[in-house]
Amino acid sequence: MSAIENFSYGPHELQRLHVSGISGAPVQTNDDRYWVIYIHGGAWRDPTILADSFKYTEAVLRQHSLVQAHVAAFASIDYRLSPHPDFPQDPHNTPESRFRAAKHPDHLHDVQTALQFLQDKYAFGEKYILIGHSCGATLALQTVMNRVNGANHPNTTIPKPKAIVGVCGIYDLRLLRNDFKQYESVGAFIKGAFGEDEEIWDRVSPARVIDSDGVAAGWSTGQVAIVASSRNDSLINSPQGLAMRKTLKTWEDLHSERKIIFLDDLVEDHDDVWSKGQELSRTIIAAIESLVDKRS
């Protein structure tokens, strides 16, 4: 297994990246194969679910012949987190570089900055697959929206991926809150990341934004979108995936070469999808297969 390189893209301890090549050799800048880039979940706030959570899936992927032939490297992104009530910090005794106080658009700006760091260092352009689990799927789709409310990043030249894989994702914040009104924690983590204004929730939700700010208008270079959900997911229900699929259909209809793959046959619970590695890796393999078919 290739050694993991750790990079910082900002002063906070969570502004970091893990990068590893597909072989023991150093990652090359002139490799024509795809990068696989992962954004972890955890409701924008869970400090126990970080970039290293991708190691389980990465170990599975490395054994697959398709990955060995068509993937250049893996990267996993950490980003600043919002406060979590179960993991309190003393604001007076916690250094700023460790304090978890992120609010939208901090999470998205960190992902964008991390992607720009990788592009500046490795120059792989559009040859990458962006994968997100849970709120990581929200962030992945937000990176290809034309505009995300409140998140005007100074650098808008980051190449967008050929494929996006959203797994057990959150795509419509208001819908999720409404579907789980009996659980106060759902509304709490949304407010913790995005504030109280539900109009902002709508303008940052990839499934809700269908005008010129949305995915269909912003992701002109994309080829493959995968929306995967688990029938046994105890945290994210099926209407989230269905809503994102409906919105992506507009994107697909704009170009005959584009393809949506809807995988609704995962069976593991929410975090088991990534912690066991098998099902998350299966969704990524499906994206690689589809991209390779388009090349041939």
Summary of the structure (lengths in Angstrom):
residues: 296
radius of gyration: 17.8
end to end distance: 28.6
largest distance: 58.2
contacts: 1023
relative contact order: 0.15
helix: 37%
strand: 17%
